[in-house]
């Protein structure tokens, strides 16, 4: 009812409401579209991607919650990550993604069980630190090599974050020469085995052990040294307290694992079934999640180490909090360890052409000294404390 002009005004207002994503009702109250900003995806159904993962939710190495949040944000809720109910072994997670029964999996690259080469996508002894690893992946051909490695299984890799440089470990003695390593039973990762046990030059025994068991092993005296990762995750598992109580040394530098890259792998068909717009959201979410986890992990380490009293050169504790003895390996010993490391990596490369190709690419990229050369030049001018 009403004049043609009134009817026309009502029609124009209705169109305006549709354009603005609002609805006008009897008493002129207005309800805004909950998907404002979602572009042409408003009111379309949500797609779910399933995710298998290696580390329990809430533990330091679990970055999956960062991806869950980033996917939700970048897709305006149009894509969601559905995590499996519990963590599973990385090879099992990889098998599910390869078979297409799960869309995504998250773990350390070399834990998926795809061969020696994958270890180089996590780190390499005396190799690139986090900044250089990121640059090698983006500018040095590292990402293309990783895509080729996993692509043969119908799987796509995405960077999930970098937990940063690891200390050499906690040791029950100061390492002043290669002879100091003799007789040590050391909990360490794969490359620690390669270097420390290479041709039995150091007389060490490197074993695998869950980080959850390390504090007890240190306390009972069944280990002489242990490496896990960094102040925050080590503290999560009670390792520093046990090491301090046993009189152990936090030993530097971090030469065996200068970086700690984690990745997601995705079934190629799962990715192909997404629209181009959805693929864009997902790639943006991977980038954000990787950045956020890396920065969060570094910040947690900084907060934790700030609580410690670091004692160098036999300095006394004098009742200060969390006194931690620090030992730095002499440069001459570090140089000898690098020679052993290079020989160990070359021995692997001699029997694995793909490993040799990736190692050569990484070494070529680092030939100019990497980011460390620039940082070291500027470091004296960066102390604003």
C-alpha positions, 0 to 999 in steps of 0.5 A: 500500500502507498504511492508509487514513490513510496513503493519505489523507496521501499524497493530501493531500501531493500536492495540497499540492505542486501548490498550491505548484508543487512536485513530490515524488519518490522520495527526497523531493527537491523541485523548485520551479516555475521560473515561480513568481509567474506566476499563471495563466500558468504553463506557457503558451506564450510569445508573441513581438512583432517589433520594427523599430528606427531606431538600432543596438543599443548606440548612445546613442539605442537604447532597445530593450534597455530594452523587451526587459528590461521586457517579460520582467520584467512578463510573467514571460517570457510575452511576449518582444520579437524584434528584427529583425537590423539597424536600418532607416530609420524610414519603412520600419519604420513601413510594416511596422507599418502593414501588420502585417508587424511588430508594433512600431517604435521611432524619433523620432516625426517620422522615421516620415514621418507629417507635420509634426505628429509633430515636436511629439511629439518637441519644439518650440523654446522649448517644454516640457522633459522634465518638462513634455512628460511632463505635457503627454502625461499631463494636457494632452491630448498623448497623446490628440492623438498617438494620434489622429495615428497612429491613422488608420494603424491604429497605437498610440503609446507613449512610449519615453523622453526624452533630455532638453534639448539644448544649442544646439550647438557654434559656432566663434564667440560669438553676441553678436547676431543678426548673429553667425549670418550665414554659419554652416553649421550641422548641425541637425534639422528645427526648427533649419531652421525657426528658423534659416532662417526668411525668411533672417533670420539668414543661416544654412545648416542642413544634415542630416548623420549624427552619425558624420560630424560630428567629421570635418566639424568637423576639416576646417572644412566646418562652422561649427556643429553640434548633435547632442544632449548630452554622452554621445551627442556624446562617443560620436561624438567630437564634443566632442574635435573641437570643443575642438581646433578652438577651438569653444564649447559654446553655451547655452541649449538653446532649439531642442530642449528635450526629445527624446522617442522613441516606439514604435508598435504595430499595433492588430491586434497589440495587439488579439490580446493578452489583457487580461492581456498588454496590461496587462503590455505597458503596464507594460513600456512605462512601465518602459522609458521611465522606465529609459531616461530616467534612464539617459540623464540619468545618462550625461550627468551622468557625462560632463559631470563629466569636463569643465572648463567655461571661462566668460568667457575663463577659462584652461584651465591644463592642466586636463582636457578644457577646454571653452569655454562661451558663453551667448547674451545674453538679448536675443538669446534673446528675438529668437530666440524671436520668430523661432521663434514666427513660424516655428511659426505659419507652419507652423500656418497651412498645417496644421490638425492641426499648429495644433491640437497647437501650440495645446494645447502652448502652452496647457499651458505658459502658466503657466510649466510645471515650470520656474516651480516649479523656479526658485523652489525652486532656491536651496534645493536646493544640497546640495553 
